[in-house]
Amino acid sequence: MGKRMEGKVVLVSGAGSIGSGWGNGKASAVLFAREGGKVFAVDRNLNSARVTQTIIENEGGRCLAYEADVTDPESVDAMVNQCCQEFGQVDVLYNNVGAALAGGIMELDEAAWDDQMNVNLKHVFLVTRKVIAQMLRFKGGSIINIGSTSGLTFTGQQQIAYQTAKAAISRFSQSVALEFASRGIRCNTVIPGQMDTPMVHAYLAGQQTGGDVEALISKRNARIPMGFMGTAWDVANAVVFLASDEARYVTGAEIVVDGGMTLKCTSE
Ligand SMILES: NC(=O)c1ccc[n+]([C@@H]2O[C@H](COP(=O)([O-])OP(=O)(O)OC[C@H]3O[C@@H](n4cnc5c(N)ncnc54)[C@H](O)[C@@H]3O)[C@@H](O)[C@H]2O)c1
């Protein structure tokens, strides 16, 4: 166990995982706890958050699983209030929820577009404003939002709503960083590339290679100069660094965790 999060309360959204293995929120929640943080592990799938809680408790850490839909304002209010009631405050917020949908502008209907905006962007606004209101009472905090290389460049699959929402995450983080820099609140973005998380198996293969997971993994590996997909732990290491006092002078920044993928002109 490290000490970088000693005494800090960390709210992680999407702290479960869509399938077995390590999703980005799940790995980060576990790493936050290993560093001494008290983790409020939020997921709309309570059982999934409970798996994370059990892992943390079995390692001797502190975690509470909580069910909330972060796209719903009432659910967000109740979630933050409950975290403060259980742990006193929120020092670190990790807005990790997100989901990609394949499709270009002529393939997506309005409902699909709205769903993508809600699950990838609107919740970041809802949760951040609620948490900032109480961070100001404690004179500071750190917020980390999750973007995607799909928000930076074309990464091999048309996902117009996801690409748009993830691009906006970076700008949102910078705006928050600037507005609250003088009041002790930092806000940064972690931008993962092609990570080998349960999402790849649960639905990306269905959307992109007709359900052939091995074909999708080969395709994803081939896009990356380093030659292999990253893991949720690569993302978690960047997230925990940004949350920690090691990053006390870092705000409005982006850490791209992609094995060099976005350095190439083409992703194919
Ligand atoms: N896996 C990748 O290659 C990759 C790449 C770039 C960015 N990302 C981003 O990383 C984040 C996490 O991805 P992951 O691969 O770990 O996914 P995941 O699907 O395994 O985990 C997401 C979790 O969020 C929960 N969730 C979804 N909607 C929710 C809601 N409205 N309220 C509360 N919880 C909700 C799900 O139940 C799930 O447990 C996403 O924002 C994704 O866009 C992933």
The ligand as an ORCA input file, in Angstrom:
! r2SCAN-3c Opt
* xyz 0 1
  N     -11.574      0.732    -23.037
  C     -11.056      1.590    -23.899
  O     -10.378      1.216    -24.881
  C     -11.261      3.056    -23.695
  C     -10.565      3.956    -24.497
  C     -10.751      5.317    -24.316
  C     -11.625      5.761    -23.321
  N     -12.295      4.868    -22.566
  C     -13.222      5.388    -21.551
  O     -12.981      4.781    -20.295
  C     -14.181      4.843    -19.521
  C     -14.447      3.505    -18.891
  O     -14.392      2.549    -19.890
  P     -14.269      1.008    -19.565
  O     -13.684      0.395    -20.759
  O     -13.620      0.784    -18.265
  O     -15.852      0.648    -19.556
  P     -16.799     -0.287    -18.698
  O     -18.035     -0.319    -19.533
  O     -16.144     -1.578    -18.302
  O     -17.080      0.524    -17.357
  C     -17.984      1.554    -17.286
  C     -18.842      1.382    -16.041
  O     -19.701      2.517    -15.985
  C     -20.981      2.093    -15.579
  N     -21.971      3.046    -16.068
  C     -22.364      3.211    -17.370
  N     -23.293      4.173    -17.427
  C     -23.467      4.636    -16.151
  C     -24.301      5.625    -15.578
  N     -25.162      6.341    -16.321
  N     -24.225      5.853    -14.241
  C     -23.382      5.132    -13.464
  N     -22.575      4.153    -13.968
  C     -22.630      3.920    -15.292
  C     -21.156      0.719    -16.181
  O     -22.145     -0.025    -15.468
  C     -19.754      0.144    -16.060
  O     -19.593     -0.586    -14.854
  C     -15.273      5.325    -20.484
  O     -15.486      6.710    -20.289
  C     -14.665      5.083    -21.858
  O     -15.202      5.933    -22.836
  C     -12.139      3.529    -22.720
*
